[in-house]
């Protein structure tokens, strides 16, 4: 549980948009996974199986509450190469670009937003993304391609 606690919470948070709902969805997901261990195929990786349960719990929570709140995605701060601090102008520009990108991701429909979140915010591979979302790998590829195309169109070719 400790090994997957962080990514389970992030997965649930990116779907629900609420820290409280994400905590509950992750906790409920762990409980459901515990009771479903007999159905787990030991030859398969645990992480995608567990994250799929958590993602389903988060989606169910979001649906049952009737909320369609936009995701508040947080981009990870990256240290510039060489450890040099960016200029104030570069830092401001970076924050503005990040904000534009997050707004564009939030404008995507749910399926396209989820595939982008899994691949780029949770850093899951195609196969893991497919397992987490309960889709085929080809569906992940096509939806990701469409989502990236929409982001490029929304942001202009120079940004994406």
C-alpha positions as CSV (number, residue, x, y, z in Angstrom):
1,X,0.0,0.0,0.0
2,X,2.8,2.4,0.9
3,X,4.5,1.9,-2.5
4,X,1.4,2.9,-4.4
5,X,-0.2,5.4,-2.1
6,X,1.2,8.5,-3.8
7,X,0.3,7.5,-7.4
8,X,-3.1,6.3,-6.3
9,X,-3.9,9.6,-4.7
10,X,-2.6,11.5,-7.8
11,X,-4.7,9.3,-10.1
12,X,-7.8,9.9,-8.1
13,X,-7.1,13.6,-7.7
14,X,-6.7,14.2,-11.5
15,X,-10.0,12.5,-12.1
16,X,-12.0,14.1,-9.2
17,X,-10.3,17.5,-8.9
18,X,-10.8,17.3,-5.1
19,X,-8.3,16.3,-2.5
20,X,-10.9,15.1,-0.1
21,X,-12.6,13.0,-2.8
22,X,-9.3,11.7,-4.0
23,X,-8.3,10.5,-0.6
24,X,-11.6,8.7,-0.2
25,X,-11.4,7.2,-3.7
26,X,-7.8,6.0,-3.1
27,X,-8.7,4.5,0.3
28,X,-11.8,2.8,-1.1
29,X,-9.8,1.6,-4.1
30,X,-7.2,0.0,-1.8
31,X,-10.0,-1.7,0.2
32,X,-11.7,-3.0,-3.0
33,X,-8.3,-4.2,-4.3
34,X,-7.7,-6.1,-1.0
35,X,-11.0,-7.9,-1.3
36,X,-10.4,-8.6,-5.0
37,X,-6.9,-10.0,-4.6
38,X,-8.2,-13.5,-5.3
39,X,-9.1,-12.3,-8.8
40,X,-5.7,-10.7,-9.4
41,X,-3.6,-12.5,-11.9
42,X,-0.1,-12.8,-10.4
43,X,1.6,-12.8,-13.8
44,X,0.3,-9.3,-14.4
45,X,1.8,-6.1,-13.0
46,X,0.1,-4.9,-9.8
47,X,0.3,-1.1,-10.4
48,X,-2.1,-0.8,-13.5
49,X,-4.6,-3.2,-11.9
50,X,-4.7,-1.2,-8.7
51,X,-4.8,2.2,-10.5
52,X,-7.7,0.9,-12.6
53,X,-9.6,0.2,-9.4
54,X,-8.8,3.6,-8.0
55,X,-9.6,5.4,-11.3
56,X,-13.0,3.6,-11.4
57,X,-13.7,4.6,-7.7
58,X,-12.8,8.2,-8.6
59,X,-15.0,8.3,-11.6
60,X,-17.9,6.8,-9.7
61,X,-17.4,9.4,-6.9
62,X,-17.3,12.2,-9.5
63,X,-20.4,10.9,-11.3
64,X,-22.4,10.3,-8.1
65,X,-21.7,13.7,-6.8
66,X,-22.9,15.3,-10.1
67,X,-19.8,17.5,-10.3
68,X,-18.2,18.4,-13.5
69,X,-15.6,20.6,-12.0
70,X,-12.6,21.3,-14.1
71,X,-9.3,19.6,-13.1
72,X,-6.8,21.7,-11.3
73,X,-3.7,20.1,-12.7
74,X,-0.3,21.1,-11.3
75,X,2.8,20.9,-13.4
76,X,6.0,19.8,-11.8
77,X,8.6,22.5,-11.5
78,X,11.7,21.5,-13.4
79,X,15.1,22.8,-12.4
80,X,16.9,24.4,-15.4
81,X,19.9,22.4,-16.8
82,X,23.2,23.1,-15.1
83,X,21.4,24.2,-11.9
84,X,21.3,27.8,-13.1
85,X,18.3,29.8,-11.8
86,X,16.1,31.2,-14.6
87,X,15.8,34.9,-15.1
88,X,12.6,36.4,-13.6
89,X,11.4,37.0,-17.2
90,X,12.0,33.4,-18.2
91,X,10.3,32.2,-15.0
92,X,7.2,34.3,-15.6
93,X,7.0,33.2,-19.2
94,X,7.3,29.5,-18.1
95,X,4.5,30.0,-15.6
96,X,2.3,31.6,-18.3
97,X,3.0,28.8,-20.8
98,X,2.3,26.2,-18.2
99,X,-1.0,27.9,-17.3
100,X,-2.0,28.0,-21.0
101,X,-1.2,24.4,-21.4
102,X,-3.2,23.3,-18.3
103,X,-6.1,25.4,-19.4
104,X,-6.0,23.7,-22.8
105,X,-5.8,20.3,-21.2
106,X,-8.8,21.2,-19.0
107,X,-10.8,22.1,-22.2
108,X,-10.4,18.6,-23.6
109,X,-13.3,16.2,-23.2
110,X,-13.0,13.7,-20.4
111,X,-11.6,10.8,-22.4
112,X,-8.9,12.9,-24.1
113,X,-8.1,14.6,-20.8
114,X,-7.7,11.3,-19.0
115,X,-5.4,9.8,-21.6
116,X,-3.2,13.0,-21.5
117,X,-3.2,12.9,-17.7
118,X,-2.2,9.3,-17.5
119,X,0.6,9.5,-20.1
120,X,2.1,12.9,-19.3
121,X,1.1,13.8,-15.7
122,X,1.3,10.4,-14.2
123,X,4.1,9.2,-16.6
124,X,2.4,5.9,-17.3
125,X,3.3,3.9,-20.5
126,X,0.8,3.1,-23.2
127,X,0.1,-0.4,-21.8
128,X,-0.3,0.9,-18.2
129,X,-2.6,3.7,-19.4
130,X,-4.7,1.1,-21.3
131,X,-5.0,-1.0,-18.2
132,X,-5.8,1.9,-15.9
133,X,-8.5,3.3,-18.1
134,X,-9.8,-0.1,-19.2
135,X,-9.2,0.6,-22.9
136,X,-7.3,-1.3,-25.6
137,X,-3.8,-0.1,-26.4
138,X,-5.0,1.1,-29.8
139,X,-7.7,3.2,-28.2
140,X,-5.1,4.8,-26.0
141,X,-2.9,5.6,-29.1
142,X,-5.7,7.0,-31.1
143,X,-7.2,9.1,-28.3
144,X,-3.8,10.4,-27.3
145,X,-3.1,11.4,-30.9
146,X,-6.4,13.2,-31.2
147,X,-5.9,14.9,-27.9
148,X,-2.4,16.1,-28.8
149,X,-3.8,17.3,-32.2
150,X,-6.5,19.3,-30.3
151,X,-3.9,20.7,-28.0
152,X,-1.7,21.8,-30.9
153,X,-4.7,23.5,-32.6
154,X,-5.8,25.1,-29.4
155,X,-2.4,26.4,-28.5
156,X,-1.0,27.0,-31.9
157,X,1.6,24.8,-33.5
158,X,4.5,26.6,-31.8
159,X,3.4,25.6,-28.3
160,X,2.7,21.9,-28.5
